[in-house]
Amino acid sequence: MDDLEPTAAVAEPVETPRLGGSETAAILLMMLGDEEAAEILSHLDPHEVQHLGSAMFNVADVTESEVREVFDAFMTRARARTTIGFGATPRIRAVMEHALGADRAEAMLARITPPTRSRALDALRWMDAKTIAALVGSEHPQIAALVLAHLDAPIAADVLQMLPTEMQPDVIYRVARLETVTAEALQELERILVGEVSRVAVSPGSPPRGGASEAAKIMTNTKPGIDQRIIRSLGKIDRQLAQQIEDEMFVFDDLNALDEKNLGILLRNIENDVMVVALKGADEKLRDKMLGCMSSRAADTIRDEMEERGPMRLVEVQDAQKEVLAIARRLADAGTIILGGSREDYV
């Protein structure tokens, strides 16, 4: 057998990885004509257009078998769907007019047609922060609040910082108190942005925006220092609401961002009883990090007490965590520690 030539190793077949949803959509879009593809893109959000556009570049060298796989998957899903929801509005109107007559049908449709999303609110998502700030800076703070509540938090934060300083707390207050949007407010917004919306396609409706959480997201994306200035001014308008927004801005998991030095200082200012309860509901990673900043003896004591306590009511854990966060904020205000976060500093 020594005189036989060695045979070449047979390569194992490599399984082609399945395409993701974005790549699948990109392939389908690229198989369409320019006008059809453009029509589909006009119904997408800005970030969806960007995401899909990137995927189109990624599948530029797609294989024939992958294209077949995409079409097979598409046809399978298409067969499982009906067309009842496509073009429903004009068909419903036609049926109503045929049954009731034009006038009675119009009155009925006015009562039962679901509200549609404002064209102006869709247009905002395609504008830059500077343009939006210029549009609403001289308007009533309620209009500015409505605009900010319908923007992504980072863009809303940029707009907020470009508004007049004296206007900022009032706008955040109104964002936090915003619940339902009146027809009058939408009409006013349409008037302000009428020149911009004419080039923007209408998108489907979106869920209500606003509230303390939305205000907190905006504030979290402002530059360090601006958030606390606005919170202090807002406290003069509504102290309870200001506290609620501040609580939403800084949650227990944010302590993960503290380095060992600042975390150690914080832990030395917290009573063991409070720490035991607070850590009961903490993420495992954060719990290990906090215990790692203690001496072995202190950490073992905390672990033993946590085990002895057994299950605890969620409200007790949340109250303990709020107490820890309050201590952290006091230490940060005094300059004793620096709270890390999504930005360079929290204070």
C-alpha positions in Angstrom: 0.0 0.0 0.0 3.0 2.2 0.4 3.3 2.6 -3.4 -0.2 4.0 -3.6 -0.6 7.7 -4.0 -2.3 9.3 -1.0 -5.9 10.2 -1.8 -7.1 13.8 -1.4 -9.2 14.4 1.7 -12.9 14.8 0.8 -14.1 18.2 1.9 -17.1 18.1 4.2 -20.1 19.9 2.7 -20.5 23.3 4.2 -24.0 24.3 5.0 -24.9 27.7 3.8 -26.1 29.8 6.7 -29.8 30.8 6.5 -30.5 34.4 5.5 -31.8 36.7 8.1 -35.0 38.7 7.7 -33.3 41.9 6.5 -31.3 40.0 3.8 -34.5 38.2 2.7 -36.4 41.5 2.4 -33.4 43.0 0.5 -33.3 40.2 -2.0 -37.1 40.4 -2.7 -36.9 44.2 -3.0 -34.0 44.0 -5.5 -35.9 41.6 -7.7 -38.6 44.2 -8.2 -38.6 47.1 -10.6 -37.4 50.5 -9.5 -40.9 52.0 -9.2 -42.3 49.0 -7.3 -39.3 49.0 -4.9 -39.5 52.8 -4.4 -43.2 52.4 -3.5 -42.4 49.9 -0.8 -39.6 52.0 0.6 -42.0 55.0 0.8 -44.0 53.2 3.5 -41.0 52.4 5.8 -39.6 54.4 8.7 -36.3 56.2 8.2 -34.3 53.7 10.3 -36.0 50.8 8.4 -34.9 52.4 5.1 -31.4 52.7 6.3 -31.4 49.1 7.7 -32.8 47.7 4.5 -30.5 49.7 2.3 -27.4 48.3 4.1 -28.8 44.8 3.7 -29.1 45.4 0.0 -25.4 46.0 -0.3 -24.7 42.9 1.8 -26.6 40.6 -0.6 -25.2 42.0 -3.8 -23.4 38.7 -4.5 -26.2 36.4 -3.5 -26.2 32.9 -5.0 -29.0 31.4 -7.2 -29.8 28.8 -4.5 -30.2 31.5 -1.9 -32.6 33.4 -4.2 -34.7 30.3 -4.6 -34.7 29.8 -0.9 -36.0 33.3 -0.4 -38.8 32.9 -3.0 -39.8 29.5 -1.6 -40.1 31.1 1.9 -42.0 34.1 0.5 -44.5 31.9 -1.4 -45.1 29.7 1.6 -46.0 32.7 3.7 -48.0 34.4 1.0 -50.2 31.3 0.6 -51.1 31.5 4.3 -52.4 35.1 4.0 -55.6 36.5 2.6 -56.1 39.7 0.7 -59.0 40.9 2.9 -57.0 43.6 4.6 -55.6 45.1 1.3 -57.4 48.1 0.0 -60.0 47.7 2.8 -60.8 51.4 3.2 -62.1 52.2 -0.3 -64.0 48.9 -0.4 -65.8 49.6 2.9 -66.6 53.1 1.7 -68.1 51.7 -1.6 -70.2 49.1 0.3 -71.5 51.7 2.7 -72.4 54.2 -0.1 -74.2 51.4 -2.0 -76.2 50.4 1.1 -76.9 53.8 2.7 -76.3 56.4 0.1 -73.5 58.9 -0.1 -74.6 61.3 2.7 -75.6 58.7 5.2 -72.5 56.6 4.5 -70.3 59.6 5.1 -71.9 60.3 8.4 -71.5 56.6 9.4 -67.8 56.4 8.3 -67.0 59.6 10.3 -68.1 57.7 13.4 -66.5 54.3 12.8 -63.3 55.0 10.8 -60.2 54.5 13.0 -58.1 57.6 13.6 -55.1 57.9 11.3 -51.6 59.1 12.1 -50.9 62.7 11.4 -48.8 63.3 8.2 -46.9 66.0 10.2 -45.8 63.5 12.8 -44.4 61.3 10.0 -42.6 64.2 8.4 -40.8 64.9 11.7 -38.9 61.6 11.5 -37.2 62.7 8.3 -36.1 66.1 9.6 -32.9 66.9 11.5 -33.0 68.3 15.0 -32.0 71.8 14.0 -34.9 72.1 11.6 -37.4 70.7 14.1 -36.2 73.1 16.8 -36.5 76.1 14.5 -40.1 75.0 13.7 -41.3 74.7 17.2 -39.0 77.1 19.1 -41.4 80.0 18.8 -44.6 77.9 19.2 -46.6 77.1 22.4 -44.7 74.6 24.7 -47.6 72.1 24.2 -46.9 71.9 20.5 -43.2 71.4 21.2 -44.0 68.7 23.8 -46.2 66.9 21.2 -43.4 67.0 18.7 -40.7 65.7 21.2 -43.0 62.9 22.4 -43.2 61.5 18.8 -39.5 61.6 18.1 -36.9 59.0 19.0 -35.4 59.9 22.4 -31.8 60.9 21.1 -33.3 63.2 18.4 -35.8 64.6 20.9 -33.0 65.4 23.3 -31.1 67.2 20.6 -34.2 69.3 19.8 -34.8 70.0 23.5 -31.3 71.4 24.0 -31.8 73.7 21.0 -35.0 75.2 22.4 -34.8 78.4 24.5 -33.4 77.6 28.0 -36.4 79.0 29.8 -38.7 76.8 27.7 -37.1 73.5 28.3 -38.5 72.6 31.8 -42.0 73.5 30.7 -41.7 71.3 27.6 -40.4 68.3 29.6 -43.3 68.8 32.1 -45.8 68.7 29.2 -44.2 65.6 27.7 -44.5 63.8 31.0 -48.1 64.8 31.4 -49.0 64.1 27.8 -51.6 61.3 27.4 -54.2 61.7 24.7 -53.6 64.1 21.8 -56.5 66.4 20.8 -57.6 67.0 17.3 -56.9 70.7 17.8 -53.3 70.0 18.7 -52.8 67.9 15.6 -54.4 70.5 13.4 -52.0 73.1 14.9 -49.1 70.9 14.3 -50.2 70.3 10.7 -50.3 74.0 10.2 -46.8 74.5 11.5 -45.3 71.8 9.3 -47.6 72.1 6.3 -44.6 73.0 4.1 -42.7 70.0 5.1 -45.3 67.2 5.0 -46.2 67.6 1.4 -43.3 65.4 0.3 -43.8 62.7 3.0 -45.9 59.6 2.5 -48.5 58.7 5.1 -47.6 55.8 7.4 -49.9 53.5 9.5 -50.9 54.7 13.0 -48.6 54.5 15.9 -49.2 53.9 19.7 -49.7 56.9 22.0 -46.5 58.6 23.2 -45.7 60.7 26.2 -45.5 60.2 29.9 -42.8 60.3 32.5 -40.9 57.4 30.9 -40.8 59.2 27.5 -39.7 62.4 29.2 -37.0 60.5 31.1 -35.7 58.9 27.9 -35.3 62.4 26.3 -33.6 63.7 29.4 -31.2 60.8 29.6 -29.9 61.7 26.1 -29.2 65.3 26.9 -25.7 66.5 27.7 -24.3 66.1 31.2 -25.5 69.0 33.4 -28.5 70.0 31.3 -30.6 67.2 32.7 -30.1 68.3 36.3 -30.8 72.0 35.5 -34.1 71.1 33.9 -35.0 68.7 36.7 -34.4 71.5 39.3 -36.5 73.9 37.3 -39.2 71.3 36.8 -39.3 70.6 40.5 -40.6 74.1 41.0 -43.5 73.4 38.7 -44.3 69.9 39.9 -42.0 68.3 42.5 -43.6 64.9 42.4 -43.4 64.7 38.6 -39.8 65.8 38.7 -38.9 63.1 41.1 -40.8 60.5 39.0 -38.8 61.5 35.9 -35.5 61.4 37.8 -36.4 58.0 39.1 -37.0 56.8 35.5 -33.7 58.4 34.4 -31.6 56.4 36.9 -32.6 52.8 37.7 -30.9 50.2 39.9 -29.3 48.4 36.9 -27.5 51.6 36.0 -25.2 50.9 39.0 -23.5 48.4 36.6 -21.8 51.4 35.0 -20.0 52.5 38.2 -16.3 51.6 38.5 -15.1 49.7 41.5 -13.9 52.8 43.3 -17.2 54.7 43.1 -19.2 51.5 43.7 -17.1 50.8 46.8 -17.8 54.3 48.2 -21.5 53.9 47.6 -21.6 50.5 49.4 -19.9 51.9 52.4 -22.8 54.4 52.8 -25.5 51.8 52.7 -26.8 49.8 55.7 -26.5 46.0 55.4 -30.3 45.5 55.9 -31.0 47.7 53.0 -28.4 46.1 50.8 -29.6 42.6 51.5 -33.1 43.5 50.4 -32.0 45.5 47.4 -29.8 42.7 46.1 -32.6 40.2 46.3 -34.1 41.6 43.1 -30.8 42.6 41.4 -29.5 41.2 38.2 -26.9 38.4 38.8 -24.1 40.3 37.1 -24.7 43.5 39.1 -25.1 41.4 42.4 -21.7 39.7 41.8 -20.1 43.1 40.9 -21.4 44.7 44.1 -20.4 41.8 46.3 -17.0 41.8 44.6 -16.4 45.3 45.9 -16.8 44.2 49.5 -14.4 42.2 51.7 -14.9 38.4 51.5 -16.3 38.4 55.0 -18.8 41.2 54.3 -19.9 39.6 51.0 -20.4 36.2 52.7 -22.5 37.9 55.4 -24.7 39.5 52.8 -25.2 36.2 50.9 -26.1 34.3 54.2 -28.7 37.0 55.1 -30.2 36.9 51.6 -30.6 33.2 51.8 -32.1 33.3 55.3 -34.7 36.0 54.2 -36.2 33.7 51.6 -38.7 35.1 49.1 -39.6 38.7 49.6 -42.4 41.0 48.3 -41.5 42.9 45.1 -42.5 46.2 46.6 -40.0 45.7 49.5 -37.2 45.1 47.1 -38.1 48.1 44.9 -38.3 50.4 48.0 -34.8 49.2 49.1 -33.4 49.8 45.6 -34.9 53.3 45.5 -33.2 54.0 48.8 -29.9 52.9 47.4 -30.4 55.1 44.4 -31.3 58.0 46.5 -28.1 57.6 48.5 -26.2 57.4 45.2 -27.7 60.6 43.9 -26.9 62.4 47.2 -23.3 61.3 47.0 -23.1 62.3 43.3 -24.6 65.8 44.1 -22.0 66.2 46.8 -19.2 65.3 44.3 -18.3 62.2 46.4 -18.9 59.8 43.5 -19.5 60.0 39.8 -22.4 58.0 38.4 -21.7 56.4 35.1 -24.5 56.0 32.5 -25.3 56.1 28.9 -23.3 59.4 28.7 -19.9 60.3 30.1 -21.3 61.4 33.5 -24.7 61.5 35.1 -24.1 64.7 36.9 
